[in-house]
Amino acid sequence: MAAGFQESDSDKLESVIKIDTPKDITMQKQTENNLREENIELQRYISVTKDLFCICSFNGKIIKSNPTWRESLGYNDSQMIGKSIFEIIVNDDVYATKFAISEAVKSGGLDKFVNRVLSHKGIIRYYEWRVKVFENSIYASGRDISDLIMTREKLEYYHNRDTLTGMYQPVLYNLHPRRWFCPINCLLASFLLI
């Protein structure tokens, strides 16, 4: 008798296949249902954020984006998918963005990067990005910080300008300490402090 598969073993094999098949399909269906539920939960989670989420290729082509792109910038999925991210970035920021992406690819991620993005209507918004690289894709999250930037610019303006005239106001603490000994500077400083 030769070792290996015999004709009498085929009946046993069929009974094993019949017994194991429904069990394997049940496990497969259960796994599919679990994945489907996790996907739905992830979609719900992503839909409630005000941050921009996208997945890009290394050359900047957008593979996937969340609904916030439509809500914040006016771009729908058909306008975003397959488009280069560099097409919606302000021209002055494209080089810095490409450099940041190359650094993120080298190091596996980037925690903080700010650039300006054009909305569908041409309005410029400031975004702070966090980037992670997984396999052959770039996963990015962008938070709109335009209001923060505008507030900071207003504070700097009012800090450096006279509130009545709007004219530039010299900052006293930037003067070199030795210059205070000059009588004219002391007089000027006392006048500005009044």
C-alpha positions as CSV (number, residue, x, y, z in Angstrom):
1,M,0.0,0.0,0.0
2,A,1.3,3.4,-1.0
3,A,1.3,6.1,1.6
4,G,-0.8,9.2,0.9
5,F,-4.4,9.8,-0.2
6,Q,-6.5,6.7,-0.8
7,E,-9.9,6.5,-2.5
8,S,-11.5,5.4,0.8
9,D,-10.3,8.7,2.4
10,S,-12.4,10.8,-0.1
11,D,-15.6,10.0,1.9
12,K,-14.0,11.1,5.1
13,L,-12.7,14.3,3.4
14,E,-16.2,15.2,2.1
15,S,-17.7,14.8,5.5
16,V,-15.0,17.0,7.0
17,I,-15.6,19.7,4.4
18,K,-19.3,19.6,4.9
19,I,-19.0,19.9,8.7
20,D,-16.3,22.7,8.7
21,T,-17.7,24.8,5.8
22,P,-20.7,26.4,7.6
23,K,-18.6,27.1,10.6
24,D,-16.0,28.9,8.5
25,I,-18.6,30.9,6.7
26,T,-20.2,31.9,9.9
27,M,-16.9,33.2,11.3
28,Q,-16.3,35.0,8.0
29,K,-19.7,36.6,8.1
30,Q,-19.2,37.6,11.8
31,T,-15.8,39.2,10.9
32,E,-17.4,41.1,8.0
33,N,-20.2,42.4,10.2
34,N,-17.7,43.5,12.9
35,L,-15.6,45.3,10.2
36,R,-18.8,46.9,8.8
37,E,-19.8,48.1,12.3
38,E,-16.3,49.5,13.0
39,N,-16.3,51.3,9.7
40,I,-19.7,52.9,10.4
41,E,-18.5,53.9,13.8
42,L,-15.3,55.4,12.3
43,Q,-17.4,57.3,9.7
44,R,-19.6,58.7,12.4
45,Y,-16.5,59.8,14.4
46,I,-14.9,61.5,11.4
47,S,-18.2,63.2,10.4
48,V,-18.5,65.1,13.7
49,T,-15.0,66.8,13.7
50,K,-14.4,70.2,12.3
51,D,-10.9,69.3,11.3
52,L,-9.9,68.5,7.7
53,F,-8.9,64.8,7.3
54,C,-7.3,63.5,4.1
55,I,-5.3,60.6,2.8
56,C,-2.7,61.6,0.1
57,S,-0.2,59.8,-2.0
58,F,3.5,60.9,-1.7
59,N,3.1,63.1,-4.7
60,G,0.2,65.0,-3.2
61,K,-2.8,63.4,-4.9
62,I,-5.8,63.2,-2.6
63,I,-7.1,59.7,-2.2
64,K,-9.8,60.3,0.4
65,S,-11.2,63.3,2.3
66,N,-13.9,63.8,5.0
67,P,-17.1,65.9,4.7
68,T,-15.5,68.9,6.5
69,W,-13.7,69.9,3.2
70,R,-17.2,70.6,1.8
71,E,-18.4,72.4,5.0
72,S,-15.3,74.5,5.6
73,L,-13.8,75.1,2.1
74,G,-16.7,74.3,-0.3
75,Y,-15.1,71.4,-2.1
76,N,-17.1,68.3,-2.6
77,D,-15.7,64.8,-2.9
78,S,-15.6,64.7,-6.7
79,Q,-13.6,68.0,-6.7
80,M,-11.1,66.6,-4.1
81,I,-10.5,63.0,-5.0
82,G,-7.6,62.7,-7.4
83,K,-6.7,66.4,-7.2
84,S,-3.3,67.5,-6.1
85,I,-3.3,69.1,-2.7
86,F,-0.9,71.7,-4.1
87,E,-3.7,73.1,-6.3
88,I,-5.6,74.5,-3.3
89,I,-2.6,75.8,-1.4
90,V,-1.6,79.5,-1.7
91,N,1.3,79.7,-4.3
92,D,3.6,81.3,-1.7
93,D,3.2,78.3,0.6
94,V,3.6,75.4,-2.0
95,Y,7.4,75.1,-1.7
96,A,7.2,75.1,2.1
97,T,4.4,72.5,2.0
98,K,6.4,70.2,-0.4
99,F,9.4,70.5,1.9
100,A,7.2,69.7,5.0
101,I,5.7,66.6,3.2
102,S,9.2,65.4,2.3
103,E,10.4,65.8,5.9
104,A,7.2,64.0,7.1
105,V,8.0,61.1,4.7
106,K,11.6,60.9,5.9
107,S,10.7,61.0,9.6
108,G,7.3,59.2,9.6
109,G,5.3,62.3,10.5
110,L,5.1,65.9,11.4
111,D,3.3,67.4,14.4
112,K,2.9,71.0,13.5
113,F,2.9,72.8,10.1
114,V,0.9,75.9,9.1
115,N,0.0,76.9,5.6
116,R,-2.7,78.8,3.8
117,V,-5.4,77.0,1.8
118,L,-7.8,78.5,-0.8
119,S,-11.5,77.8,-0.4
120,H,-13.7,77.1,-3.4
121,K,-14.6,80.8,-3.5
122,G,-11.0,81.9,-3.3
123,I,-10.9,82.9,0.4
124,I,-7.6,82.2,2.2
125,R,-7.8,80.2,5.4
126,Y,-4.9,79.3,7.7
127,Y,-4.6,75.6,8.6
128,E,-2.3,73.9,11.2
129,W,-1.5,70.3,10.0
130,R,-0.5,67.1,11.7
131,V,0.8,64.5,9.4
132,K,1.6,60.8,9.8
133,V,3.0,58.4,7.2
134,F,1.7,54.8,7.0
135,E,2.9,52.4,4.3
136,N,2.6,54.4,1.0
137,S,0.1,57.0,2.1
138,I,0.1,60.3,4.0
139,Y,-2.6,60.8,6.6
140,A,-3.2,64.4,7.5
141,S,-5.4,66.4,9.8
142,G,-5.8,70.1,9.4
143,R,-7.3,72.5,12.0
144,D,-8.5,75.9,10.9
145,I,-6.6,78.5,12.9
146,S,-7.6,81.6,10.8
147,D,-9.4,83.3,13.6
148,L,-6.4,82.8,15.9
149,I,-4.1,84.3,13.3
150,M,-6.3,87.3,12.8
151,T,-6.6,87.9,16.5
152,R,-2.9,87.7,16.9
153,E,-2.4,90.2,14.1
154,K,-4.9,92.6,15.7
155,L,-3.1,92.3,19.0
156,E,0.3,93.0,17.5
157,Y,-1.2,96.0,15.6
158,Y,-2.7,97.5,18.7
159,H,0.4,96.7,20.8
160,N,2.7,98.6,18.4
161,R,0.3,101.4,17.5
162,D,-1.1,104.4,19.4
163,T,-4.7,103.7,20.1
164,L,-5.7,107.4,19.3
165,T,-3.6,108.1,16.2
166,G,-2.9,104.6,14.9
167,M,0.7,105.7,14.4
168,Y,3.6,103.4,15.1
169,Q,4.7,103.5,18.8
170,P,8.3,102.7,19.6
171,V,8.7,100.0,22.2
172,L,10.8,101.2,25.1
173,Y,12.1,97.9,26.3
174,N,13.9,97.4,22.9
175,L,16.2,100.4,23.6
176,H,19.7,99.5,24.8
177,P,20.1,100.3,28.6
178,R,23.1,102.6,28.0
179,R,21.0,104.9,25.8
180,W,18.8,105.7,28.8
181,F,21.6,107.8,30.3
182,C,21.4,110.2,27.4
183,P,19.3,113.2,28.7
184,I,17.2,113.4,25.5
185,N,16.3,109.7,25.7
186,C,15.2,110.1,29.3
187,L,13.1,113.1,28.3
188,L,11.6,111.2,25.4
189,A,10.9,108.1,27.6
190,S,9.2,110.2,30.3
191,F,7.1,111.8,27.6
192,L,6.0,108.5,26.1
193,L,5.2,107.1,29.5
194,I,2.8,109.9,30.4
